[in-house]
Amino acid sequence: MESADLGVLKLAYEWRMGGRAVTLVTVVTTWGSAPRPPGALLAIRDDGAVAGSVSGGCVEDDLIDRVRRGERARTPRVIAYGVSADEAARFNLPCGGRLQLVEEPLVDASWIGEILARTTRRELVRRTLRIADGSVSLAPGARGELPAFDGATLQVTFGPHWRLLIIGAGQLSACLASIAHGLGFDVLVCDPREEYCATLDKSLVRWVPGMPDDVVLGIGVDAHTAIVALTHDPKLDDMALIEALKSEAFYVGALGSRRNTRARKERLLEFDLDDAQAARLRGPVGLDLGSRTPAEIAVSIAAELVAVKNGVPVVQKKRAEHTAVAAGCDRAATGRAYFMETEGTHACE
């Protein structure tokens, strides 16, 4: 379940509570190169307004056209697209992909309100839809549960929003916050140096006051939370990383060269971390993209973050073509430049 799907449910709930008729469409089965995975959601309002997606757009156009013509489902039903080569071409499904969807009228939206409330409390919720009568039941979900459809029931697990806690509020943090927000993360920023928070875009991030290690302990870190330390100050980063590495966070990273990362892990092991916990630290943080600017480094961090979230193995490689020397910095040690946002200057480790 992606955070975007909770957004679809929230908007569908608001439409229905406002008296509008709403149709929900869920991807249940795919064959070939389907654009959206099982569980992906689309909500269609009675006037054709939509939220979410089940394909690259052409299937949505057909579904919207049906709603506008009054062909709204009265009870849940299964529909398919791309069952033939001609239809796959008509709806522009890539590589002959096929989709099987469940279309359902949103009659009683109370179950959405319950899912939104429970996921806000960081719970996992398993929703079961009976195709025969449209009844919905909710039960506790489990991490890693995949959508399931047997022709009679559809089950989808919804979980809390993915969160990113950024420790440090400099230029790099602002770039990363903007990208992560666009990826659907709830972004929190912590930095006890209050002067650094003045330029944060509060429409994208939530400022959390306090010392970073206290913040890590206080936000209720779970397996939907990532933590990245970017202050480049061991006094701020290290204590927070100790708590982060002992938590359920699915991703813990810190800015720094390979040399400084080794030194940081040695420091962390002097506290109550074991080898396995220290090994969870991702550093140098981000994929090796040859990044040089704060924006480029933010892209590399976000790319690694998404890969880890999606369970894709990542390997950071140092390439010879990155061995430029600039501003007295040996990029051969890191494969990229790191920017220390201290006293308004940029410097490399």
C-alpha positions as CSV (number, residue, x, y, z in Angstrom):
1,M,0.0,0.0,0.0
2,E,1.4,3.4,-1.0
3,S,0.7,6.6,0.8
4,A,-0.9,7.9,-2.3
5,D,-3.7,5.3,-2.0
6,L,-4.6,6.7,1.5
7,G,-4.9,10.0,-0.2
8,V,-7.3,8.6,-2.7
9,L,-9.4,7.1,0.1
10,K,-9.4,10.4,1.9
11,L,-10.6,12.3,-1.1
12,A,-13.3,9.7,-1.9
13,Y,-14.4,9.9,1.7
14,E,-14.7,13.7,1.5
15,W,-16.7,13.5,-1.7
16,R,-19.1,10.9,-0.4
17,M,-19.6,12.7,2.9
18,G,-20.4,15.8,0.8
19,G,-23.2,13.9,-0.9
20,R,-21.5,13.0,-4.1
21,A,-21.8,9.6,-5.7
22,V,-18.3,7.9,-5.9
23,T,-17.0,4.8,-7.6
24,L,-13.9,3.0,-6.4
25,V,-11.8,0.9,-8.8
26,T,-9.0,-1.4,-7.5
27,V,-6.4,-3.2,-9.6
28,V,-6.7,-6.9,-8.5
29,T,-4.7,-8.8,-11.2
30,T,-2.2,-7.9,-13.8
31,W,-0.5,-9.7,-16.7
32,G,2.4,-8.6,-18.7
33,S,3.8,-5.1,-18.3
34,A,0.9,-3.5,-16.3
35,P,1.4,0.2,-15.3
36,R,0.0,-0.1,-11.8
37,P,0.3,-3.0,-9.3
38,P,-2.5,-4.9,-7.5
39,G,-4.1,-2.8,-4.8
40,A,-3.7,0.5,-6.7
41,L,-6.8,2.7,-6.3
42,L,-8.8,5.0,-8.5
43,A,-11.8,7.1,-7.2
44,I,-14.3,8.5,-9.7
45,R,-16.8,11.2,-8.7
46,D,-20.2,11.3,-10.4
47,D,-19.1,14.3,-12.5
48,G,-16.0,12.6,-13.7
49,A,-13.4,14.1,-11.3
50,V,-10.8,11.5,-10.4
51,A,-8.1,10.7,-7.8
52,G,-5.5,8.0,-8.1
53,S,-4.7,5.8,-11.1
54,V,-5.0,2.2,-12.3
55,S,-3.1,2.6,-15.6
56,G,-1.3,5.1,-17.6
57,G,-4.4,7.1,-18.4
58,C,-6.4,5.5,-21.2
59,V,-8.2,3.0,-19.0
60,E,-9.1,5.9,-16.7
61,D,-10.6,7.8,-19.7
62,D,-12.9,4.8,-20.5
63,L,-13.9,4.4,-16.8
64,I,-14.7,8.1,-16.5
65,D,-16.7,8.1,-19.7
66,R,-18.8,5.2,-18.4
67,V,-19.5,7.1,-15.2
68,R,-20.5,10.2,-17.1
69,R,-22.8,8.2,-19.3
70,G,-24.5,6.9,-16.1
71,E,-23.0,3.4,-16.4
72,R,-22.2,3.3,-12.7
73,A,-21.8,0.0,-10.8
74,R,-24.7,-0.7,-8.5
75,T,-22.9,-3.6,-6.9
76,P,-19.2,-4.6,-7.0
77,R,-18.2,-6.2,-10.3
78,V,-15.1,-7.4,-12.0
79,I,-14.0,-5.8,-15.3
80,A,-11.0,-6.5,-17.5
81,Y,-8.9,-4.5,-20.0
82,G,-6.5,-5.7,-22.6
83,V,-8.0,-9.2,-22.9
84,S,-7.2,-9.1,-26.6
85,A,-4.4,-7.6,-28.7
86,D,-6.8,-5.2,-30.3
87,E,-8.1,-4.0,-26.9
88,A,-4.5,-3.7,-25.5
89,A,-3.7,-1.5,-28.4
90,R,-6.9,0.5,-28.0
91,F,-6.2,1.3,-24.4
92,N,-2.4,1.8,-25.0
93,L,-1.5,-0.9,-22.4
94,P,2.3,-1.4,-22.7
95,C,3.7,-4.7,-24.0
96,G,0.3,-6.3,-24.2
97,G,-0.4,-5.8,-20.5
98,R,-3.8,-6.8,-19.1
99,L,-5.6,-5.6,-16.1
100,Q,-8.4,-7.0,-14.0
101,L,-10.2,-4.5,-11.9
102,V,-12.9,-4.5,-9.2
103,E,-15.3,-1.6,-9.6
104,E,-17.5,-0.8,-6.6
105,P,-20.0,1.9,-5.6
106,L,-19.0,3.7,-2.4
107,V,-22.3,3.5,-0.6
108,D,-21.3,3.5,3.1
109,A,-18.0,5.3,3.5
110,S,-17.7,4.7,7.3
111,W,-15.1,2.0,6.7
112,I,-12.8,4.6,5.0
113,G,-13.1,6.8,8.1
114,E,-12.1,3.9,10.3
115,I,-9.1,3.1,8.0
116,L,-7.9,6.7,8.0
117,A,-8.2,6.9,11.8
118,R,-6.4,3.6,12.4
119,T,-3.6,4.4,10.0
120,T,-3.1,7.8,11.6
121,R,-2.4,5.8,14.8
122,R,0.2,4.0,12.7
123,E,-1.8,0.7,12.6
124,L,-2.0,-1.8,9.7
125,V,-5.6,-2.6,8.6
126,R,-6.8,-5.4,6.3
127,R,-9.9,-4.6,4.3
128,T,-12.1,-7.4,2.9
129,L,-14.7,-6.7,0.3
130,R,-17.3,-9.4,-0.6
131,I,-18.1,-9.1,-4.3
132,A,-21.6,-10.7,-3.9
133,D,-23.1,-8.1,-1.6
134,G,-20.5,-5.3,-1.3
135,S,-20.1,-5.8,2.4
136,V,-16.8,-4.6,3.9
137,S,-15.0,-5.9,7.0
138,L,-11.8,-4.6,8.7
139,A,-9.3,-6.6,10.7
140,P,-5.7,-6.0,11.9
141,G,-3.2,-6.3,9.1
142,A,0.3,-7.7,9.0
143,R,3.4,-6.2,7.4
144,G,4.2,-7.6,4.0
145,E,0.6,-8.8,3.2
146,L,-0.1,-8.6,-0.5
147,P,-3.5,-7.8,-2.1
148,A,-5.5,-11.0,-2.6
149,F,-8.4,-11.7,-4.9
150,D,-10.1,-15.1,-5.4
151,G,-13.1,-14.0,-7.4
152,A,-15.4,-13.8,-4.3
153,T,-13.5,-11.5,-2.0
154,L,-10.9,-8.8,-2.4
155,Q,-8.4,-8.2,0.4
156,V,-6.1,-5.2,0.6
157,T,-3.9,-4.1,3.6
158,F,-3.6,-0.3,4.3
159,G,-0.8,1.0,6.5
160,P,0.4,4.3,7.8
161,H,2.0,6.9,5.6
162,W,5.7,6.5,4.9
163,R,7.6,9.1,7.0
164,L,11.1,10.6,6.7
165,L,12.8,12.3,9.6
166,I,15.6,14.6,8.5
167,I,18.1,15.6,11.2
168,G,19.5,19.0,10.1
169,A,17.7,21.9,8.4
170,G,20.3,23.2,5.9
171,Q,20.1,23.6,2.1
172,L,20.5,19.8,1.4
173,S,17.7,19.0,3.9
174,A,15.4,21.5,2.1
175,C,16.1,19.8,-1.3
176,L,15.6,16.3,0.1
177,A,12.4,17.4,1.9
178,S,10.9,18.7,-1.3
179,I,11.7,15.5,-3.2
180,A,10.4,13.2,-0.4
181,H,7.2,15.2,-0.1
182,G,6.6,14.7,-3.8
183,L,7.2,10.9,-3.3
184,G,4.4,10.8,-0.8
185,F,6.4,10.9,2.4
186,D,5.4,12.8,5.5
187,V,8.5,14.8,6.1
188,L,9.7,15.8,9.6
189,V,12.7,18.0,10.2
190,C,14.6,18.3,13.5
191,D,17.5,20.7,14.3
192,P,18.0,22.3,17.7
193,R,19.7,25.2,15.9
194,E,16.5,27.2,15.4
195,E,18.0,29.7,13.1
196,Y,18.3,26.9,10.5
197,C,14.5,26.4,10.4
198,A,13.6,29.9,9.2
199,T,13.9,29.0,5.5
200,L,12.0,25.6,5.7
201,D,8.9,25.4,3.6
202,K,6.3,24.6,6.2
203,S,3.8,23.5,3.6
204,L,6.2,20.5,2.8
205,V,7.6,19.7,6.2
206,R,6.7,19.6,9.9
207,W,9.3,21.2,12.2
208,V,9.9,19.1,15.3
209,P,11.7,21.0,18.1
210,G,14.1,19.4,20.5
211,M,17.4,17.4,20.5
212,P,17.5,14.9,17.7
213,D,17.8,11.8,19.9
214,D,14.8,12.9,21.9
215,V,12.8,13.4,18.7
216,V,13.7,9.9,17.5
217,L,12.4,8.5,20.7
218,G,9.4,10.7,20.8
219,I,7.9,10.3,17.3
220,G,7.2,6.5,17.6
221,V,9.5,5.2,15.0
222,D,8.1,2.2,13.1
223,A,8.9,0.2,10.0
224,H,7.3,2.9,7.8
225,T,9.9,5.5,9.0
226,A,13.2,6.5,7.5
227,I,15.8,8.6,9.3
228,V,18.6,10.6,7.7
229,A,21.2,12.6,9.6
230,L,22.5,15.5,7.6
231,T,23.8,18.0,10.2
232,H,27.4,16.8,9.7
233,D,27.9,17.5,13.5
234,P,28.6,14.3,15.5
235,K,27.2,15.9,18.6
236,L,23.8,16.1,16.9
237,D,23.9,13.2,14.5
238,D,25.5,10.4,16.6
239,M,23.1,10.3,19.5
240,A,20.1,10.3,17.2
241,L,21.7,7.6,15.1
242,I,22.1,5.4,18.1
243,E,18.4,5.5,18.8
244,A,17.5,5.2,15.1
245,L,19.6,2.1,14.6
246,K,18.0,0.4,17.6
247,S,14.5,1.2,16.2
248,E,12.3,-0.4,13.6
249,A,13.2,2.3,11.0
250,F,13.4,0.7,7.6
251,Y,16.2,3.1,6.5
252,V,18.9,4.9,8.6
253,G,21.5,7.0,6.8
254,A,24.1,9.6,7.5
255,L,26.0,12.1,5.4
256,G,29.7,11.6,5.3
257,S,32.6,10.0,3.4
258,R,33.6,6.4,3.6
259,R,36.4,7.4,6.0
260,N,34.1,9.4,8.2
261,T,31.5,6.7,8.1
262,R,34.0,4.1,9.3
263,A,35.0,6.4,12.1
264,R,31.3,7.1,13.0
265,K,30.6,3.3,13.2
266,E,33.5,2.9,15.5
267,R,32.2,5.6,17.8
268,L,28.7,4.1,17.8
269,L,30.0,0.7,18.8
270,E,31.4,2.4,22.0
271,F,27.8,2.8,23.1
272,D,25.2,0.1,23.5
273,L,25.0,-0.9,19.8
274,D,26.0,-4.3,18.6
275,D,27.7,-5.0,15.2
276,A,24.4,-5.9,13.5
277,Q,22.8,-2.6,14.6
278,A,25.8,-0.5,13.5
279,A,25.9,-2.3,10.2
280,R,22.4,-1.0,9.4
281,L,23.8,2.5,9.0
282,R,23.8,3.5,5.3
283,G,26.8,5.6,4.6
284,P,27.9,7.4,2.6
285,V,24.2,8.0,2.3
286,G,22.6,7.8,-1.2
287,L,23.4,6.2,-4.5
288,D,26.6,7.0,-6.3
289,L,25.3,9.4,-9.0
290,G,28.3,11.6,-9.2
291,S,26.3,14.1,-7.3
292,R,28.0,17.5,-6.6
293,T,25.3,20.0,-5.7
294,P,22.8,19.8,-2.7
295,A,20.0,19.1,-5.2
296,E,21.9,16.3,-6.8
297,I,22.9,14.7,-3.5
298,A,19.2,14.9,-2.4
299,V,18.2,13.0,-5.6
300,S,20.8,10.3,-4.7
301,I,19.5,10.0,-1.2
302,A,15.8,9.9,-2.3
303,A,16.7,7.2,-5.0
304,E,18.3,4.9,-2.3
305,L,15.4,5.6,0.0
306,V,12.9,4.5,-2.6
307,A,14.9,1.4,-3.5
308,V,15.1,0.2,0.1
309,K,11.4,0.9,0.6
310,N,10.6,-1.2,-2.4
311,G,12.9,-4.0,-1.4
312,V,15.3,-3.5,-4.3
313,P,18.9,-4.3,-3.5
314,V,21.2,-1.4,-3.9
315,V,25.0,-1.3,-4.4
316,Q,27.0,1.9,-4.0
317,K,30.0,1.8,-6.3
318,K,33.0,4.2,-6.5
319,R,33.7,5.0,-10.1
320,A,37.1,6.2,-11.4
321,E,35.6,9.0,-13.4
322,H,34.5,10.7,-10.2
323,T,38.1,11.3,-9.0
324,A,38.1,15.0,-9.6
325,V,39.7,17.3,-7.1
326,A,38.0,20.5,-6.4
327,A,38.2,23.1,-3.6
328,G,40.9,21.1,-2.0
329,C,38.6,18.1,-1.6
330,D,39.5,14.6,-2.6
331,R,36.4,13.3,-4.3
332,A,38.2,10.0,-5.0
333,A,37.5,9.1,-1.4
334,T,33.8,9.5,-1.8
335,G,32.8,9.4,-5.4
336,R,31.0,12.7,-4.9
337,A,31.2,16.0,-3.0
338,Y,29.5,16.4,0.3
339,F,28.4,19.8,1.4
340,M,28.8,21.0,5.0
341,E,26.3,23.7,5.5
342,T,28.2,25.4,8.3
343,E,28.6,29.1,8.6
344,G,27.2,29.5,5.1
345,T,30.0,27.6,3.3
346,H,30.3,24.4,1.4
347,A,33.1,22.0,2.1
348,C,34.0,18.4,1.4
349,E,35.2,15.8,3.8
